[in-house]
Amino acid sequence: MDQPVASTRLAQEQSKHLQKSLGRFDILLLVVAAVISVEVLGQVSGFGGETFTWTLILAVTFMVPYGLIFAETGGAFTEEGGVYVWTKMAFGRVVAAITSLFTWVTQPVWVGGAMAFVAVETWSEYVGHVDSGSPADYLFKLLFIWITVTSAIISLKHGKWLPSLGAILKVVFLTFFIIVTMVYGLQHGFNGLDLGFFSPTLAGFLGVTPLLLFSFLGFESGNSAAGEMKNPAKDVPISVARSSMIAAASYLLPILAILLVVPLDKITGIGGLFGAIATVYSVFGPAAEVMLSISAVVFCFILVSQGAAWMIISDRMQAMAAADGSFFGGFFGRFHPKLGTPIRVNTLSGVVATLFMLAAMQLSGTSSALFGVVLSIAISTFLLSYLMAIPAAVKLRSKYPHVDRPFKVPVSDTGFRILGYICFAWILIGSWVAIFPGTLDVLFGLPYDFEATWGVSQFTFEAFALGTLGCILALGLVGYARGKKVRDAVAPVSERAELVND
């Protein structure tokens, strides 16, 4: 049986190629670039005023305990690989291999199956028309995917500037939108919203929870590159705290702005945000069209930088899993000796994103429907990984009590477990709703028209969702079986100890 903290010789060898180039501000920008998902603002706002209410509730009851848990864990366990390493230390390699795979595969699925679609739709609407299904459409999406991959391939010292600039533009973009919305409201008035409009409902809870959880997760993702941070023990907890506050404001304020200016029946997953932007930009008069085009170009750049950030982060985790014998015999566990990047996993991510883009293009339905379906699949894979990652983080508190923790949540081990239970419960509900939408609504006697909600039949949705999850699980099991030789080459005991003592 594998020893949870044992590291392979290959993992130790590849760690020597890592280049420490991430300072505190770099970590913050990388996480902000990855985690704050501007492309889902329209989708979540489609649930009306209660979206704002549920966002506020989850910010308090989920994001706060979740942030505390991973701020402590991320500052204490600082080896390259992040969640993979933590889950391995808590539950062993098999669980860690599945957790890592679900986390990693979410990103190429999301980049190729959703973000590329959002980008081309935005570009087509506000910059230059692109016919759906045309060669130009395919070319745009392919360029989008492979630009994100290229940014992950080049050395982190240089590659980090794309997500860093994207993070800054993201905050500027949302701030500018909020300011213009205020000006528009003062000139034209806002939608009439009363307290009843914000009242939470069970139907809204079931509909919006997976989306909001997906939007709030990932603040610990920077630890996947912890071996390339200058001082992760001190910088990670601070970065988690700051990025969490930025994320809460970046969701609550724009959601409220969208609700104030866009009719609910006109909010869609792709067009909701820009529908609001197009409305408020009328304050610019004749320059409104030019401002919309500029904003659309900036928005597309933000999406590219977001995809790049996730590729940089998640590919490193999966590469370390491969180097540790948990994914296909170590072939994908190689870091380039000069660039310090996992080029083979980067390329694999590009291939998976391309294949998923091609698969999504074959689905029938509107662009908004396709976005919703792929979004739900990406949510399901991401949330499922946290059903293992959160218990792992909680277990590390009691399993390794003597590891130095620069930041420690001021609660007992029992209190820490309670924080974990709260987060786990949220993730469990979100995972079920993402994979089997409508089932809990029917259970509680709520009306649910599947095809009207998703734009595709329930059979098509479940076939695509369960088929994707089945393929991922099969890939994980085969990949783990193929890694036996790498796992058998365990590093010397003196080197293993570094994992816990670092």
Residue pairs with C-beta under 8 A, 6 or more apart in sequence:
1 92
2 92
2 93
2 94
2 487
3 490
3 496
4 88
4 89
4 90
4 91
4 92
4 93
5 88
5 89
5 496
5 499
5 500
6 490
6 491
6 496
7 324
7 490
7 491
7 495
7 496
7 498
7 499
8 323
8 324
8 325
8 330
8 486
8 487
8 489
8 490
8 491
9 489
9 490
9 491
10 323
10 324
10 325
10 330
10 333
10 486
10 489
11 320
11 323
11 324
11 333
11 491
12 491
12 495
13 323
14 319
14 320
14 323
14 333
14 334
14 335
15 80
15 227
17 335
17 336
17 337
17 340
18 80
18 227
18 228
18 335
18 340
19 155
19 156
19 157
19 228
19 340
20 227
20 228
20 229
20 230
21 155
21 156
21 157
21 160
21 228
21 230
22 30
22 156
22 160
22 222
22 225
22 228
22 229
22 230
23 229
23 230
23 231
23 235
24 231
24 234
24 235
24 238
24 239
26 160
26 164
27 222
27 229
27 232
27 235
27 236
27 239
28 167
28 239
28 242
28 243
29 160
29 163
29 164
29 167
29 168
30 160
30 163
30 164
30 167
30 222
30 225
30 309
30 312
30 313
31 218
31 219
31 221
31 222
31 239
31 240
31 243
31 309
32 167
32 170
32 171
32 243
32 246
32 247
33 163
33 164
33 166
33 167
33 170
33 305
33 306
33 308
33 309
34 163
34 218
34 221
34 306
34 309
34 310
34 313
35 215
35 216
35 217
35 218
35 219
35 221
35 243
35 247
36 167
36 170
36 215
36 246
36 247
36 250
36 251
36 306
37 214
37 215
37 306
38 170
38 173
38 174
38 250
38 254
38 273
38 299
38 302
38 303
38 306
39 114
39 115
39 118
39 273
39 303
39 306
40 211
40 214
40 215
40 269
40 375
41 251
41 254
41 255
41 258
41 272
41 273
42 258
42 267
42 268
42 269
42 270
42 271
42 272
42 273
42 274
42 275
42 276
43 211
43 268
43 269
43 272
43 371
43 372
43 375
44 51
44 55
44 208
44 211
44 212
44 215
44 251
44 255
45 51
45 255
45 258
45 259
45 262
45 267
45 272
45 273
46 264
46 267
46 268
46 269
46 272
47 54
47 204
47 207
47 208
48 197
48 204
48 259
48 264
49 193
49 197
49 198
49 199
49 259
50 198
50 199
50 200
50 201
50 204
50 208
51 204
51 208
51 255
51 259
52 198
52 252
52 255
52 256
52 259
53 198
53 199
53 200
54 200
54 204
54 205
54 208
54 209
54 212
55 208
55 212
55 251
55 252
55 255
56 252
57 200
58 209
58 212
58 213
58 216
58 426
59 216
59 248
59 251
59 252
61 422
61 426
62 213
62 216
62 422
62 423
62 426
63 216
63 244
63 247
63 248
64 244
65 419
65 420
65 422
65 423
66 216
66 217
66 219
66 390
66 423
67 219
67 240
67 241
67 244
68 409
68 419
69 390
69 393
69 394
69 409
69 416
69 419
69 420
69 423
70 219
70 220
70 240
70 393
71 236
71 237
71 240
71 241
71 407
71 409
72 237
72 397
72 405
72 407
72 408
72 409
73 86
73 220
73 393
73 396
73 397
74 82
74 220
74 222
74 223
74 226
74 232
74 236
74 237
74 240
75 232
75 233
75 234
75 236
75 237
75 405
75 406
75 407
76 233
76 396
76 400
76 403
76 404
76 405
76 406
77 85
77 86
77 89
77 223
77 396
77 403
77 502
78 223
78 226
78 227
78 229
78 232
78 233
78 236
78 502
79 85
79 226
79 227
79 499
79 502
80 224
80 225
80 226
80 227
80 228
80 316
80 320
81 100
81 223
81 224
81 226
81 227
81 316
81 317
81 320
81 321
81 324
82 220
82 221
82 222
82 223
82 224
82 225
82 226
82 317
83 99
83 100
83 103
83 220
83 221
83 223
83 224
83 317
83 385
83 389
83 392
84 96
84 97
84 99
84 100
84 224
84 317
84 318
84 320
84 321
84 324
84 326
85 96
85 320
85 499
86 389
86 392
86 393
86 396
87 95
87 96
87 99
87 100
87 388
87 389
87 392
88 95
88 96
88 324
88 326
89 392
89 396
89 399
89 400
89 499
89 500
90 391
90 392
90 393
90 395
90 396
90 399
91 388
91 391
91 392
91 395
93 324
93 325
93 326
93 480
93 487
94 480
95 388
95 392
96 321
96 326
97 321
97 326
97 327
97 476
97 479
97 480
97 483
98 388
98 473
98 476
99 385
99 388
99 389
99 392
100 317
100 318
100 321
100 326
100 327
100 385
101 318
101 321
101 327
101 472
101 475
101 476
101 479
102 381
102 382
102 384
102 385
102 472
103 314
103 317
103 381
103 382
103 385
103 389
104 314
104 315
104 317
104 318
104 321
104 345
104 349
105 352
105 381
105 472
105 475
106 314
106 378
106 381
106 382
106 385
107 307
107 310
107 311
107 314
107 315
107 349
108 311
108 349
108 350
108 352
108 353
108 356
109 352
109 353
109 356
109 374
109 377
109 378
109 381
109 468
110 307
110 310
110 374
110 375
110 378
111 144
111 145
111 148
111 307
111 310
111 311
111 349
111 353
112 141
112 145
112 352
112 353
112 354
112 355
112 356
112 357
112 360
113 353
113 356
113 357
113 359
113 360
113 374
113 377
113 378
114 360
114 371
114 374
114 375
114 378
115 144
115 303
115 306
115 307
116 140
116 141
116 144
116 145
116 353
116 357
117 141
117 270
117 357
117 360
117 367
117 370
117 371
117 374
118 270
118 303
118 371
119 140
119 141
119 144
119 299
119 300
119 303
119 304
120 130
120 137
120 140
120 141
120 144
121 270
121 271
121 367
122 270
122 274
122 296
122 299
122 300
123 130
123 140
123 296
123 297
123 300
124 130
125 271
125 274
125 296
126 274
126 292
126 293
126 295
126 296
127 293
127 296
127 297
130 136
130 137
130 140
131 137
132 367
133 361
138 361
141 357
142 354
142 357
144 303
144 304
144 307
145 307
145 350
145 353
145 354
145 357
146 350
147 304
147 308
148 304
148 307
148 308
148 310
148 311
148 350
148 353
149 311
149 346
149 347
149 349
149 350
149 353
151 159
151 162
151 163
151 308
151 311
151 312
152 159
152 308
152 311
152 312
152 315
152 341
152 346
152 349
153 159
153 339
153 341
153 343
153 346
153 347
154 339
154 341
155 338
155 339
155 340
155 341
156 225
156 228
156 312
156 340
156 341
159 308
159 312
159 341
160 312
162 304
162 305
162 308
163 305
163 306
163 308
163 309
163 312
165 305
166 301
166 302
166 304
166 305
166 306
166 308
166 309
167 305
167 309
169 298
169 301
169 302
169 305
170 250
170 302
170 305
170 306
171 246
171 250
173 295
173 298
173 299
173 302
174 250
174 253
174 254
177 254
177 257
177 276
177 277
177 280
178 253
178 254
178 257
180 280
180 281
180 283
181 257
181 260
181 261
181 276
181 280
183 280
183 283
184 261
184 279
184 280
184 282
184 283
185 260
185 261
187 283
188 282
190 260
190 261
191 259
191 260
191 261
191 262
191 263
193 259
193 260
202 444
202 446
203 441
203 446
206 433
206 440
206 441
206 446
207 433
209 426
209 429
209 430
209 433
210 376
210 379
210 380
210 383
210 430
210 431
210 433
210 434
211 375
211 379
212 251
213 379
213 383
213 426
213 427
213 430
214 375
214 378
214 379
214 382
214 383
214 430
215 247
215 251
216 247
216 251
217 382
217 383
217 386
219 240
219 243
219 244
219 247
220 236
220 240
221 310
221 313
221 314
222 229
222 236
222 239
222 313
223 232
223 236
224 313
224 314
224 316
224 317
224 320
225 312
225 313
225 316
226 232
226 236
228 316
228 340
229 235
229 236
233 404
233 406
234 406
237 406
237 407
254 273
257 276
257 280
258 267
258 272
258 273
258 275
258 276
261 276
261 279
261 280
262 272
262 275
262 276
262 279
266 272
266 275
267 275
268 275
268 368
269 368
269 371
269 372
269 375
270 367
270 368
270 371
271 368
274 292
274 295
274 296
274 299
277 292
277 295
278 288
278 292
281 288
281 291
281 292
281 295
282 288
284 291
311 346
311 349
314 349
315 342
315 345
315 346
315 349
316 342
316 345
318 327
318 332
318 342
318 345
319 332
319 333
319 334
319 335
319 342
319 344
319 345
320 333
321 327
321 333
322 328
322 330
322 331
322 332
322 333
322 345
322 479
322 483
322 486
323 330
323 333
323 334
323 335
323 486
324 333
324 483
324 486
324 487
325 483
325 484
325 485
325 486
325 487
325 488
325 489
326 479
326 480
326 483
326 487
327 333
327 476
327 479
327 480
327 483
328 478
328 479
328 482
328 483
329 482
329 483
329 484
329 485
329 486
330 483
330 485
330 486
331 344
332 342
332 344
332 345
332 348
333 342
333 486
334 342
334 343
334 344
335 341
335 342
336 342
336 343
356 374
360 370
360 373
360 374
363 370
363 373
363 456
363 460
363 464
364 456
364 460
365 373
365 455
365 456
366 455
368 455
369 454
369 455
369 456
370 455
372 454
372 455
373 454
373 455
373 456
373 461
373 464
373 465
376 434
376 435
376 437
376 461
376 465
377 434
377 464
377 465
377 468
379 430
379 434
380 431
380 434
380 435
380 465
380 469
381 468
381 469
381 472
383 427
383 430
383 431
383 434
384 431
384 469
386 423
386 427
387 424
387 427
387 428
387 431
390 420
390 423
390 424
390 427
391 420
391 424
393 420
394 416
394 417
394 419
394 420
396 403
397 413
397 416
398 413
400 500
403 500
403 501
409 415
409 416
409 419
411 418
411 419
432 439
432 440
433 440
435 465
435 466
435 469
436 462
437 450
437 453
437 454
437 461
438 448
438 450
438 453
438 458
441 447
441 448
442 448
450 457
450 458
450 461
451 457
451 458
454 461
490 496
